[in-house]
Amino acid sequence: MEQAVLWWNFVGRTDEEIRQAGEDWMAGDRFGEVKGYEGGHMAAPEVPATPLKARGRVR
């Protein structure tokens, strides 16, 4: 099992992957559309200034 970085609705292997996912989400890239939702685009919360660390067991 690989360690993972979790933040908001994103899961990645590194801090950089999570930050890129947040940027992609805000730009409307890489993620699909939620069908039937009539509200506006939900903004991702700001990523903490400190680096995000991977957690989990390593086998």
C-alpha positions in Angstrom: 0.0 0.0 0.0 1.3 3.4 -1.0 1.2 6.4 1.2 -1.3 9.1 0.0 -1.8 12.8 0.4 -5.4 13.8 1.0 -6.8 17.3 0.9 -10.4 18.4 0.3 -11.7 16.1 -2.4 -8.3 15.2 -3.8 -6.0 12.2 -3.3 -2.5 12.2 -4.6 1.0 10.8 -3.9 2.7 14.2 -3.4 2.0 17.8 -2.3 2.7 18.9 -5.9 0.0 16.5 -7.3 -2.6 17.9 -4.8 -1.7 21.5 -5.6 -2.0 20.7 -9.4 -5.4 19.1 -8.8 -6.6 22.2 -7.0 -5.4 24.4 -9.9 -7.0 22.1 -12.5 -10.3 22.0 -10.5 -10.5 25.8 -10.4 -9.6 26.1 -14.1 -12.3 23.6 -15.0 -9.8 21.1 -16.4 -9.4 17.4 -15.9 -12.6 16.8 -13.8 -16.0 16.0 -15.2 -19.2 18.0 -14.8 -21.8 17.1 -12.1 -25.0 16.5 -14.1 -28.2 17.9 -12.6 -26.5 20.4 -10.3 -27.9 23.8 -11.0 -25.6 25.8 -8.7 -22.4 27.5 -9.7 -18.9 26.1 -9.7 -17.8 25.1 -6.2 -14.4 26.7 -5.4 -11.8 24.5 -3.7 -10.6 25.9 -0.4 -7.1 27.4 -0.4 -4.4 24.8 0.0 -2.4 25.3 3.2 0.9 27.2 2.9 2.8 24.3 4.6 3.6 21.3 2.5 1.1 18.5 2.7 2.5 15.2 3.9 1.7 11.7 2.8 0.1 9.5 5.3 -0.7 5.8 5.6 1.0 2.5 6.1 3.9 1.3 4.0 4.1 -2.4 3.4 
